[in-house]
Amino acid sequence: MLPTAVNYAPEGTEAKAVAHQWLHALAYDFTPFAEKQGINKADLITLLKAEQLYTDQQSFKDKLPTLPIKPTQTSRFAFIDLFAGIGGI
């Protein structure tokens, strides 16, 4: 899938990011990136089936790793702005 993603990655974007979006699009029934350029879910599923990575949507969704939403480290810097603009005077 990654070699195919290279062809659709915009300048400045890694192919891994495109492939990542495609995997989640298949798992969660989203529109895949570059659909207007000719990529479609059926082609992506065919690529994954050839590598024996896809059987059905639910089992594929269960295989995807979960992404951390929260950073692993919390910042030690805290900032609060109590007065903004001329109104603070």
C-alpha positions as CSV (number, residue, x, y, z in Angstrom):
1,M,0.0,0.0,0.0
2,L,2.9,2.4,0.8
3,P,4.3,2.3,-2.8
4,T,0.8,3.3,-4.0
5,A,0.5,6.1,-1.4
6,V,3.8,7.7,-2.7
7,N,1.9,8.4,-6.0
8,Y,-0.9,10.3,-4.1
9,A,1.1,12.1,-1.4
10,P,1.0,15.9,-1.8
11,E,4.3,17.7,-1.8
12,G,5.6,18.0,1.8
13,T,3.5,15.0,3.0
14,E,4.9,11.6,3.8
15,A,3.4,8.6,2.0
16,K,3.0,7.0,5.5
17,A,0.5,9.7,6.4
18,V,-1.6,9.0,3.3
19,A,-1.5,5.3,3.9
20,H,-2.4,5.9,7.5
21,Q,-5.5,7.8,6.4
22,W,-6.4,5.1,3.9
23,L,-6.3,2.4,6.6
24,H,-8.5,4.4,8.9
25,A,-10.9,5.3,6.0
26,L,-11.4,1.6,5.3
27,A,-11.8,0.6,9.0
28,Y,-14.2,3.4,9.8
29,D,-15.9,3.8,6.5
30,F,-14.6,7.3,5.7
31,T,-13.8,8.7,2.3
32,P,-10.2,7.9,1.4
33,F,-7.8,10.7,0.6
34,A,-7.2,11.3,-3.1
35,E,-10.6,9.7,-4.1
36,K,-11.0,12.5,-6.7
37,Q,-7.6,11.5,-8.1
38,G,-8.7,7.9,-8.7
39,I,-8.1,6.0,-5.5
40,N,-11.1,4.0,-4.2
41,K,-11.9,1.7,-1.4
42,A,-12.1,-1.4,-3.6
43,D,-8.6,-0.9,-4.9
44,L,-7.2,-0.4,-1.4
45,I,-9.0,-3.5,-0.1
46,T,-7.6,-5.5,-3.1
47,L,-4.1,-4.3,-2.1
48,L,-4.6,-5.3,1.5
49,K,-6.2,-8.7,0.6
50,A,-3.2,-9.5,-1.6
51,E,-1.0,-9.1,1.6
52,Q,-3.6,-11.1,3.6
53,L,-4.2,-8.1,5.9
54,Y,-7.9,-7.6,5.1
55,T,-10.8,-10.1,5.4
56,D,-13.7,-7.8,6.5
57,Q,-14.2,-4.3,7.9
58,Q,-14.8,-5.3,11.5
59,S,-11.8,-7.6,11.9
60,F,-9.6,-5.0,10.1
61,K,-10.8,-2.3,12.4
62,D,-9.9,-4.5,15.4
63,K,-6.4,-5.0,14.1
64,L,-5.6,-1.2,13.8
65,P,-3.5,0.1,16.7
66,T,-5.1,2.7,18.8
67,L,-3.5,6.2,18.5
68,P,-2.7,8.1,21.7
69,I,-4.8,11.3,21.9
70,K,-2.9,12.7,24.9
71,P,0.8,13.5,24.7
72,T,3.0,11.1,26.7
73,Q,4.5,13.9,28.7
74,T,2.7,16.8,30.2
75,S,4.2,20.2,29.8
76,R,5.8,21.9,32.8
77,F,5.1,25.3,31.4
78,A,1.8,26.9,32.4
79,F,0.5,30.2,31.2
80,I,-2.6,32.2,31.9
81,D,-3.5,35.6,30.4
82,L,-5.9,37.4,32.8
83,F,-5.8,40.7,31.0
84,A,-5.8,41.1,27.2
85,G,-5.6,44.4,25.4
86,I,-6.3,47.9,26.7
87,G,-9.1,46.7,29.0
88,G,-6.6,45.3,31.4
89,I,-5.3,48.7,32.4
